[in-house]
Amino acid sequence: MDDIKMPEKSEHPEKSKDLTFEADEFIEYKKNAGWYVIVILLGLLISGFFVWYKQYSGAAVVVVGTIVLVTQAKSKPKKNQYSIDSEGITINQKRHPFNEMKLFWTSISTEGNNIYFKTTKRFSIPITIHLGNADPKPIVDYIRKYVPEDEKMGETTSDKISRLFKF
């Protein structure tokens, strides 16, 4: 991750410059050949049960799902461009205004530091910024001025599952 560029001090803090940085799209977990063998064998075993019970469409879904899983497991994270100002966060040209955010929280793990945002949208998943091993303090201190922080929340369930299965 590149260095985080903090906003410059200004006589007019409401017109301060953006905090900008670059970070990976997701945490990449190293997978050895054994991981792929286990996933493929599990896919074959489950699809075999479907065939045994003459549920061929279920078997086809499992085979396709296994192929997609193995293919996606090989993908590398892209670099996201982040910009944070007094109005909100921009992630790769997509704007997320602070007035649409209920709260934020951080999670620190051995795989890296994350910042999560819960939005006011009813059925949305949290917005996640994966910081790698960079110190989240400058970003958290900046965001704290505009969005309430929940210090009790931690890693999301989907991130726990991803870490467990190295996906």
N, C-alpha and C positions, 0 to 999 in steps of 0.2 A: 504494500500500500504506500502511495506517495505521502509526503508530509501534508499535514493538515494546515491550511493557510487560514490563520485567524483574521477576523475583521480588523482593519486598522482603526486606531483611536480617532474619534471624530469630535468636532465641536458640537455636532448634531447627532447624538447617538441613534435617533430614529432613522437616520439616513446612512447608517454604517454599511460598510461593504459586506458582501457575502462571505460566509465561511464555506470554502470549497475543498473537496477532497475526492479521491478515487478509491474504490474498494471493490473487492470481488463480489460477484452476484450471489454466491453461496459458498459454504465451507466445503472444500474438496477433501474427501476422505480417501486415503490410499487403500486400494483393494488388491489383494494378491490373487493368484490363480485359484486358490482354494475357495475364495468368496464366489467367484463365477461358477465353479463346479457345483457348489452347494445350491446356488440359485437355480441353475439349470436342472439339477437332479430333483429339487423340490417341485419345479414346474412340471417335469416329466411324471413324477409320482402323482401329483394332484390331477394332472390331465389323464393319467392312467386310470384313476378312480372314476373319473367321469366317463371314460370309454367303457369301463367294466359295467357301469350302470346304464349304458347306452344313452348317455347324455352328451352327444357329439358336439352340440353347440357350446356347451360348457367347457368341453375339452379344448375346442378351438379358441375360446376366449382366454383360457389359461395359457395356451401356447403363445398366442399373440401377446398377452400381457408379459410373459417371460421374455420374449424377444425385445419388447419395448423396454423393460426393466434393465436388461443387459446392455442394450444400446445406450440408454440414458446414463447408465452408470459410468460409461466411458467418456461422457462429455466433460469438458473443462469449463470452469466458471469464466464468464466475461467480466470485464471491468465496467462498473457502473460509475457514472459521474454524478456527484452530489453537490448541491449548492443549498445553503441554508441562510435565510435572511430573516428580517423581522416579520415577514408575512407568511413564511412557510418553508417547505422543503421541495426542492426540485430534484427528481431522480431521472436522469437521462431524458430531459425535456418534459417529463410529466410532473405537473405541479400538484402539491398536496398542501393546501393552506392550513395554517395553524388553527383557524376557527372551525375546521372540520375534525380536529383531534381532541379526544377526551383527555388522554393522558399518555405518558411514555414511561418506559422502564428500561433498565439495563440488565444484561446477563453476562457474567464473566465465567468462562470455562477454559479448560486446557486447550480446546480447539480454537478459541478466539473469543473476542468480545463482541457483543451484539447490542444494538439499541432497537427497541420495539415501540411502535406507536399504535394505540388503539384509536380508531376513528369513530365519528358519530354515525357512520353508515351502519344500518342495522345488521346486515349479513356479511360484513367484510372481515377478512382475516387481518391480523396485525401487519403493518408495514414493518419490514425488518431491514436493518442496515448491519451487514456483517463487516466488522472492522478488523478482522484478523487479530494480530497481537498489538495493534496500536492502542494507545491510551485513550479511552473514551472521555476522560475528564474534560478536555477543552470543548468538546461537542456538547456534552451533557450540561456543562455550565452555561453554555450559550442558549441551548434549547430551554433550559429551566426558566429563563426569563419570560417565555411565551406559552409554555405548556406545563400543566402540573405533572409532577413525577410521582410514581407509585414505587416506593422502595421495597415493598413486600413481594412484588411479582418477580418471577425469574424466567428461566428458559421456557419457551412454549412447548406444548406437547408434541407438535410436529417436529421441532428441532431435536427433542429427546429421542423420538422414534428414528429420525435420520441418523443421529449419532449412534444409536443402538445397532442399526442395520448397516451402518457405514454408507448411507446413501445420500 
